[in-house]
Each structure stands twice: as structure tokens, then as C-alpha cells.
Amino acid sequence: MKIRDRIFYYYLQVAFIVFVLVLTSCTKEKNIVAKQRIFDLLKSYDLEHSTNTLIYYFIPLDGCGECIKTSIEFVNKNFNLNNVDFILISQLKKSYNMNFSKDVLKRENVIIDEKQLSKIYELVSNKPIIYVFNNGKIEFIFELDDQNSQKILGAIFSEFIE
């Protein structure tokens, strides 16, 4: 191998390492910001982050599509899951009552975000999103859509649901 080729491959390796470091630091920074915004949202409803909560599942009820319908069905069947907080977002009060029973809406782990802070804090857009925590940090973020919602819910919650 020529010296020029060795130098080229060396610089290529360095560039790759720098790229990976920048990419991971950006993701890490976004996760830190999202974590703080989740805690701010909870605080604004006089709630605190519980160390037992591993999953925050944000559901914008004013959205449309199969992923919203799937998410609503999931909450109605599994609202009693431990370690999961369901954040329901809508401008219209009737959206909550039309889609969920009083038993669901009374649960401590069901948070009604009628101020739409989730959207203001850019934690969710028009599709459901799931933040998975591990050791107090966001480990995964899953945005659901019409094609992946069933698969993602099955994968994430398979250990929680019998």
C-alpha cells in the first residue's frame, strides 16, 4: 500500500469517528432536552416524575389515522399498566370523554394535557410518540404511524401484557 493511500484511509477513519461522535452527541442532547421538557410538563400539572415510570406514551387525540385509533384502543385495554404514563392531548374536552371511560380518565397514570403543553414543548406532533426511560435517561423514542403502530406497541409492551 502506498503512503498516500495509508494517509487517505487514516483521514477517512478520523472523519468517520468525528461523524459518529457528532451524531451521538446531537442525539444525546435532544434526549436531555426532551427529558427536561417531560418533567416541565409534569410540573405544570402539579405532578412529579416517578422513578417507577419507565414509559411516557403521548397520544394527540386531535390527530387522525390508524395509529391514533390503535393508541386509543391500547389505552382503553391497558390503562392499568404499571410504569407507564399515558399523556392524552386535545383541545376539545369531548375528545377525552368520547374515547375513554371515566375509569380510564381517573387513573393516576393518565394525564390530560388540555393546555397542549406537549405540543408547545415539541414532545409530540400529530402522531403518538413513546419515550422509553432507562436509569433516569431517555433510551428510546418511538414515533408511531399507521404502518408501525401495532408492531411497536407489541414490541415495547410484550413483557408488560400477558
C-alpha positions in Angstrom: 0.0 0.0 0.0 1.3 3.4 -0.9 1.9 6.1 1.8 -0.7 8.3 0.1 -3.3 5.5 0.4 -2.5 5.0 4.1 -2.8 8.7 4.8 -6.2 8.7 2.9 -7.5 5.8 5.0 -6.3 7.4 8.2 -8.1 10.6 7.4 -11.2 8.6 6.4 -11.2 6.8 9.8 -10.8 10.1 11.7 -13.6 11.7 9.7 -15.8 8.7 10.5 -15.1 8.8 14.2 -15.8 12.6 14.3 -19.0 12.0 12.4 -20.2 9.3 14.9 -19.3 11.5 17.9 -21.2 14.5 16.5 -24.2 12.3 15.7 -24.3 10.7 19.1 -23.8 14.0 20.9 -26.7 15.6 19.0 -29.0 12.6 19.8 -27.9 12.7 23.5 -28.5 16.5 23.6 -32.0 16.1 22.1 -32.8 13.4 24.6 -31.7 15.6 27.5 -33.9 18.4 26.3 -36.9 16.1 25.8 -36.4 14.6 29.3 -36.4 18.1 30.8 -39.5 19.1 28.8 -41.3 16.0 30.0 -40.5 16.9 33.6 -41.6 20.5 33.0 -44.9 19.3 31.6 -45.5 17.1 34.6 -44.6 20.0 36.9 -47.1 22.3 35.2 -49.8 19.9 36.1 -48.5 19.6 39.7 -47.1 16.2 39.1 -43.7 14.8 39.6 -41.6 12.3 37.6 -41.8 9.0 39.4 -38.7 6.8 39.2 -41.1 3.9 38.6 -42.3 5.4 35.3 -40.3 3.9 32.5 -42.6 4.9 29.6 -44.3 8.1 28.6 -46.9 7.5 25.9 -48.1 10.7 24.3 -51.3 10.5 22.3 -52.6 13.5 20.3 -56.3 12.8 20.1 -56.9 15.6 17.5 -54.8 13.7 15.0 -56.2 11.2 12.6 -55.2 7.9 11.3 -54.9 4.3 12.3 -52.1 5.0 14.8 -54.4 7.3 16.9 -57.2 4.7 16.8 -54.7 1.9 17.8 -53.4 4.0 20.6 -56.8 4.8 22.0 -57.7 1.1 21.9 -54.4 0.3 23.6 -55.0 2.7 26.5 -58.6 1.5 27.0 -57.3 -2.1 27.3 -54.1 -1.4 29.2 -54.7 1.7 31.3 -53.7 -0.1 34.5 -50.1 -0.9 33.4 -47.5 0.0 36.0 -44.6 2.1 35.0 -46.4 3.7 32.1 -47.9 7.2 32.0 -50.3 8.0 29.2 -50.5 11.6 28.2 -53.7 12.5 26.3 -53.6 15.7 24.3 -56.6 17.5 22.8 -58.1 21.0 22.6 -61.6 19.6 22.9 -62.8 18.2 26.2 -65.3 16.0 24.5 -62.4 14.1 22.8 -61.4 12.7 26.2 -65.0 11.7 27.1 -65.8 10.2 23.7 -62.7 8.0 23.6 -62.2 6.9 27.2 -64.3 5.8 30.1 -64.4 7.7 33.4 -62.3 4.8 35.0 -59.5 5.4 32.5 -59.6 9.2 32.9 -59.5 9.0 36.7 -56.3 6.9 36.7 -53.2 8.5 38.2 -51.1 7.4 35.3 -53.4 9.0 32.7 -52.6 12.7 32.3 -54.9 15.0 30.4 -52.9 17.7 28.7 -55.7 20.1 27.9 -53.2 23.0 27.8 -51.4 21.2 24.9 -48.1 21.7 26.6 -46.8 18.5 24.9 -47.2 20.2 21.6 -45.8 23.6 22.8 -42.8 21.8 24.3 -42.4 19.9 20.9 -42.7 16.5 22.6 -45.3 15.3 20.1 -46.7 16.5 16.8 -49.8 14.9 15.2 -48.8 11.2 15.8 -48.4 9.3 19.0 -44.9 9.1 20.4 -43.4 6.9 23.1 -40.4 7.9 25.3 -38.7 4.9 27.0 -36.6 5.7 30.0 -33.8 3.6 31.5 -31.8 4.6 34.6 -33.4 8.1 34.5 -32.4 8.8 30.9 -34.3 8.5 27.6 -33.1 5.4 25.9 -35.5 5.2 23.0 -38.1 7.3 21.3 -40.6 5.7 19.0 -42.9 7.7 16.8 -46.0 5.7 15.8 -47.6 5.8 12.3 -50.2 3.9 10.5 -47.8 1.2 9.4 -45.8 0.6 12.5 -48.1 1.2 15.5 -49.1 -2.4 16.1 -45.5 -3.7 15.8 -44.0 -1.1 18.1 -46.7 -1.5 20.7 -46.3 -5.2 20.6 -42.5 -5.0 20.9 -42.4 -2.4 23.7 -45.2 -3.8 25.9 -44.9 -7.5 25.3 -43.2 -8.0 28.7 -45.9 -6.0 30.5 -49.0 -7.6 28.9 -49.9 -11.2 29.4 
